[in-house]
Amino acid sequence: VAMAAITGCIVHNNHITFDGYLSPSANLKFSDVPTGVDGIRAIPTAGLLQILFFFALVELAWMPASQYDGDYGVGWFGDNIEDPEEKARKLNAEMNNGRAAMMGIMGNMVVEVMTGQTMYE
């Protein structure tokens, strides 16, 4: 989740948006969503619930968080890694990238709230 959040933050702060509507019924375009933390307030409640339910499905059913080693049996881009040392190294790298993304998105949000400026500014 944090990796998706920091990627979305970087993309959106560089004013890269999708064409079309985020919510056709609310007449809300992707380009209407403000950058930064305030952008979450522009998303309709139904959209936020869809995001929440999707991540709940991923966490609870598809890739349960109770599997602490991070090996969900899907391989590395479809390839099964046979060497245990290489597998452990790649799993550790993935977990460390996730931790770095968590620190990055939290740092970005804290600085934005404290200064009132987005990453772009």
QUIFEN-V248234 format. One record per residue. N is the residue number from 0. RES is the residue in three letters. SS is DSSP state (helix for helix, strand for strand, loop for the rest). PSI is psi in whole degrees, -180 to 180 (* if undefined). Layout:
# QUIFEN-V248234
<<N;RES;SS;PSI> <N;RES;SS;PSI>>
This chain:
# QUIFEN-V248234
<<0;VAL;loop;-43> <1;ALA;helix;-37> <2;MET;helix;-42> <3;ALA;helix;-38> <4;ALA;helix;-46> <5;ILE;helix;-35> <6;THR;helix;-45> <7;GLY;helix;-37> <8;CYS;helix;-46> <9;ILE;helix;-45> <10;VAL;helix;-48> <11;HIS;helix;-36> <12;ASN;helix;-17> <13;ASN;loop;15> <14;HIS;loop;37> <15;ILE;loop;114> <16;THR;loop;160> <17;PHE;loop;150> <18;ASP;loop;154> <19;GLY;loop;-164> <20;TYR;strand;135> <21;LEU;strand;-41> <22;SER;strand;99> <23;PRO;loop;-36> <24;SER;loop;-30> <25;ALA;loop;3> <26;ASN;loop;42> <27;LEU;strand;116> <28;LYS;strand;158> <29;PHE;helix;-36> <30;SER;helix;-15> <31;ASP;helix;-15> <32;VAL;loop;125> <33;PRO;loop;157> <34;THR;loop;159> <35;GLY;loop;-164> <36;VAL;loop;-33> <37;ASP;loop;-16> <38;GLY;helix;-30> <39;ILE;helix;-28> <40;ARG;helix;-18> <41;ALA;helix;-17> <42;ILE;loop;131> <43;PRO;loop;154> <44;THR;helix;-40> <45;ALA;helix;-37> <46;GLY;helix;-41> <47;LEU;helix;-38> <48;LEU;helix;-37> <49;GLN;helix;-42> <50;ILE;helix;-46> <51;LEU;helix;-46> <52;PHE;helix;-36> <53;PHE;helix;-48> <54;PHE;helix;-32> <55;ALA;helix;-41> <56;LEU;helix;-45> <57;VAL;helix;-47> <58;GLU;helix;-37> <59;LEU;helix;-32> <60;ALA;helix;-50> <61;TRP;helix;-50> <62;MET;loop;81> <63;PRO;loop;139> <64;ALA;loop;-9> <65;SER;loop;-10> <66;GLN;loop;93> <67;TYR;loop;-19> <68;ASP;loop;-12> <69;GLY;loop;1> <70;ASP;loop;104> <71;TYR;loop;9> <72;GLY;loop;15> <73;VAL;loop;-3> <74;GLY;loop;-170> <75;TRP;strand;104> <76;PHE;loop;40> <77;GLY;loop;-15> <78;ASP;strand;137> <79;ASN;loop;126> <80;ILE;loop;115> <81;GLU;loop;-36> <82;ASP;loop;118> <83;PRO;helix;-33> <84;GLU;helix;-45> <85;GLU;helix;-40> <86;LYS;helix;-45> <87;ALA;helix;-40> <88;ARG;helix;-43> <89;LYS;helix;-37> <90;LEU;helix;-41> <91;ASN;helix;-39> <92;ALA;helix;-41> <93;GLU;helix;-42> <94;MET;helix;-40> <95;ASN;helix;-37> <96;ASN;helix;-39> <97;GLY;helix;-41> <98;ARG;helix;-40> <99;ALA;helix;-39> <100;ALA;helix;-38> <101;MET;helix;-45> <102;MET;helix;-39> <103;GLY;helix;-48> <104;ILE;helix;-37> <105;MET;helix;-43> <106;GLY;helix;-41> <107;ASN;helix;-45> <108;MET;helix;-41> <109;VAL;helix;-46> <110;VAL;helix;-39> <111;GLU;helix;-42> <112;VAL;helix;-38> <113;MET;helix;-41> <114;THR;helix;-22> <115;GLY;loop;7> <116;GLN;loop;142> <117;THR;loop;174> <118;MET;loop;-34> <119;TYR;loop;-36> <120;GLU;loop;*>>
